[in-house]
């Protein structure tokens, strides 16, 4: 870690492999979105710039995301999985940055509450038929977002996300960039979910693991559930 990277303490630090594990976004897609790529065309090679321009990558010398980047790729992936074109995603992302004045607009609090209205203002320029269709069917828009963006996000007094509770229906597992460098932990103890899940695998007894690490049994079981779902990503 260089001196320059100390400014990212408290913002989370995720390799692309860890981002894939936590979000389920395919690794190939993460690489293309964070590094850009080239493609052969009839007139030669064409360069496609990154969709997510991570400031971390330049500072530490390897591809990496911070916490806001992590939440942003979740959203972009939800629409890519539904079939929205990359051209439309790029245009919507750029327009949203300009409209909201945010580097990561889709992870902002305003988008979490007014997403459908904001997308409606952005899509007509792209003319993407799938995205246009979604704008006219708000119920389906909300369903797609809720299916792909699992868990809950807490925000600060402004617009920015502070914590992500990725396990649906649980407030035990949390990803907080201010704690454990953003590694998934159980709240309030701060024990990493990976540690509890591995201990359970060895001991086979949630109550014993809870006693060993000073947490409740539900925290152990939720850690196991979370790690299994992440491993399946």
Secondary structure, 3 states (H helix, E strand, C coil): CCHHHHHHCCCCCEEHHHHHHHHCCCHHHHHHHHHCEEEEECCEEEEECCCCCCHHHHHHCCCEECHHHHHHHHHHHHHHHHCCCHHHHHHHHHHHHHHHCCCCHHHCHHHHHHHHHHHHHHHHHCCCHHHHHHHCCHHHHHHHHHHHCCCEEEECCCCCEEEEECCCCCCCEEEECCCHHHCCEECCCCCEHHHHHHHHHHHCCHHHHHHHHCCCHHHHHHHHHHHHHHHCC
